[in-house]
Amino acid sequence: MVQAFVLLAPGGPAGHGPCRVLYARTFGTPPETALGGPWQRLRRKEQLLVVARQVASHCQLLQSSLGRPSSPQLPQLPDEPVSLQDAPGGLFQMPPGDPFPERVTVVWLSVLALAFALVCEPQENLSLAEITLRRLAPRLLLSLRLLGPGADVVLRPDAADGLLDRLLPHGQMLFLNERFLQAVDRELGIKASR
């Protein structure tokens, strides 16, 4: 099961722009957070920020090892779909303790000046997690119009929620076929790549 989804702007190298969580969603409620109120919500936000910083660090490390400078600015591209076949990504584990009480695996994907991450339980199918992330990312990019001028993901969480409700219902990853994806694209008004 997926515990959380995080969309972030990793920022620039070595302090040239802070890592920012643009959108985050948790799935399921751990038993200790059911009655905690605002303090538990704050703790959950801090947990997701720790994940975002780790993902940003991995993105920047990968970019520097490839010899590409990372830029905190989102480049302007045409309204065409973005191919994610060669988009860099990876995974890492976070040990039990801080930030999560149990060990978790984070699968991440870097696209332009953004990164997408799924926080999964350790026994989760990691190949399916990567495929899910690669199918989710271009749809989020198109539905949120992140590549257009003046677009802001913080102002449009309803589009991300609708997409996550369909592709990750209650945090459960699905084996998605093309017909289902086309139906979701039509329902949400997304022009996805074929």
C-alpha positions in Angstrom: 0.0 0.0 0.0 1.1 3.5 -0.7 1.2 5.7 2.5 1.7 9.0 0.8 2.2 10.9 -2.5 4.4 14.0 -2.7 4.9 16.5 -5.5 7.8 18.8 -4.9 10.1 21.4 -6.4 13.6 20.2 -5.4 15.1 23.6 -5.6 18.6 24.5 -6.8 21.9 22.9 -5.8 23.3 23.5 -2.3 21.0 26.1 -1.0 20.2 28.0 -4.3 16.5 27.5 -3.6 14.6 25.7 -0.9 12.9 22.4 -1.4 9.2 23.1 -1.5 6.3 20.6 -1.1 3.8 21.7 -3.8 1.2 19.0 -3.0 1.1 16.1 -0.6 -1.5 13.5 0.2 -1.5 10.7 2.7 -3.5 7.5 2.4 -5.0 5.7 5.4 -4.7 6.9 8.9 -2.2 5.2 11.2 -3.9 4.3 14.5 -1.8 6.7 16.5 -2.9 9.7 14.4 -6.7 9.0 14.4 -7.3 11.1 17.6 -4.3 13.4 17.6 -5.8 16.5 16.0 -3.6 19.5 14.9 -0.4 18.2 16.4 -0.6 14.9 14.5 -1.4 16.8 11.3 1.7 19.0 11.9 3.8 15.9 12.5 2.5 14.3 9.3 3.5 17.5 7.4 7.0 17.4 8.9 7.3 13.7 8.0 6.4 14.5 4.4 8.9 17.4 4.3 11.6 15.0 5.5 10.7 12.7 2.6 10.7 15.7 0.2 14.2 16.8 1.3 15.5 13.3 0.8 14.0 13.1 -2.7 15.5 16.6 -3.5 18.9 15.4 -2.3 18.7 12.3 -4.5 17.5 14.4 -7.5 20.4 16.9 -7.1 22.9 14.1 -6.6 21.8 12.3 -9.8 21.8 15.6 -11.8 25.3 16.4 -10.7 26.5 12.9 -11.4 25.1 13.2 -14.9 26.8 16.5 -15.4 23.5 18.4 -15.7 23.0 21.5 -13.6 19.7 21.4 -11.7 17.6 24.5 -12.1 14.9 25.6 -9.7 13.1 27.3 -12.6 10.4 25.4 -14.5 11.2 25.7 -18.3 8.6 26.8 -20.7 7.6 24.0 -23.1 4.8 23.7 -25.7 1.5 22.2 -24.7 2.6 18.8 -25.9 2.8 15.8 -23.6 6.1 15.2 -21.9 7.7 11.8 -22.4 8.9 10.2 -19.2 10.5 7.1 -20.6 14.0 8.4 -19.9 13.1 10.6 -16.9 15.5 9.9 -14.0 14.2 8.3 -11.0 15.1 5.9 -8.2 14.2 4.5 -4.8 15.6 4.5 -1.3 14.5 3.2 2.1 14.0 5.2 5.2 14.7 3.3 8.4 12.2 2.9 11.2 12.1 5.8 13.6 12.2 9.3 12.3 10.2 10.3 10.3 8.0 7.1 10.1 7.5 4.6 12.9 8.2 1.7 10.5 10.6 1.3 7.6 9.3 2.7 4.3 10.5 2.7 0.7 10.3 5.9 -1.4 10.0 5.6 -5.2 10.7 8.9 -6.9 10.8 10.4 -10.4 12.3 13.7 -11.5 10.6 15.6 -14.3 11.9 19.0 -15.4 12.2 21.0 -12.2 9.7 18.8 -10.3 9.9 15.5 -8.5 7.1 13.0 -7.7 7.4 10.5 -4.9 5.4 7.6 -3.6 6.0 6.5 0.0 5.3 2.8 0.1 5.3 0.0 2.6 8.5 -2.1 2.4 6.7 -5.2 1.0 5.1 -3.2 -1.8 5.7 -4.2 -5.5 8.4 -1.6 -6.4 8.1 -2.2 -10.2 4.4 -1.5 -10.0 5.1 1.6 -7.9 7.5 2.9 -10.6 5.0 2.2 -13.4 2.3 3.9 -11.4 4.4 6.9 -10.9 5.4 7.1 -14.6 1.7 6.9 -15.5 0.6 9.4 -12.9 3.3 12.1 -13.5 2.4 13.1 -17.1 -1.3 13.2 -16.3 -0.6 15.5 -13.3 1.6 17.7 -15.5 -1.1 18.0 -18.1 -4.1 18.3 -15.8 -2.5 20.9 -13.5 -1.0 22.8 -16.5 2.3 23.1 -14.7 4.1 23.9 -17.9 1.9 26.9 -18.7 2.6 30.4 -17.7 1.3 31.4 -14.3 0.2 27.9 -13.3 0.4 27.0 -9.6 -0.2 23.5 -8.3 -1.1 24.8 -4.9 -4.2 26.5 -6.3 -5.5 23.4 -8.1 -5.5 20.5 -5.6 -8.9 19.3 -6.8 -7.4 18.0 -10.1 -4.6 16.1 -8.3 -7.2 14.7 -5.9 -9.4 13.5 -8.7 -6.5 11.8 -10.5 -5.2 10.2 -7.3 -8.7 8.9 -6.4 -8.8 7.1 -9.8 -5.2 5.8 -10.1 -4.4 5.2 -6.4 -7.8 4.5 -4.7 -7.2 4.6 -0.9 -3.5 4.1 -1.6 -3.8 0.8 -3.4 -1.8 0.5 -6.6 -3.7 -0.9 -9.5 -2.5 -2.8 -12.6 -3.7 -0.2 -15.2 -4.4 -1.1 -18.8 -4.5 1.4 -21.6 -8.3 1.3 -22.0 -8.8 2.3 -18.3 -6.2 5.1 -18.6 -7.9 6.5 -21.7 -11.3 6.4 -19.9 -9.7 8.3 -16.9 -8.2 10.8 -19.3 -11.5 11.4 -21.0 -13.3 11.7 -17.7 -10.8 14.3 -16.4 -10.4 16.1 -19.7 -6.7 15.2 -20.0 -5.0 15.0 -23.4 -2.4 12.3 -22.5 0.3 11.0 -24.8 -0.4 7.9 -26.7 
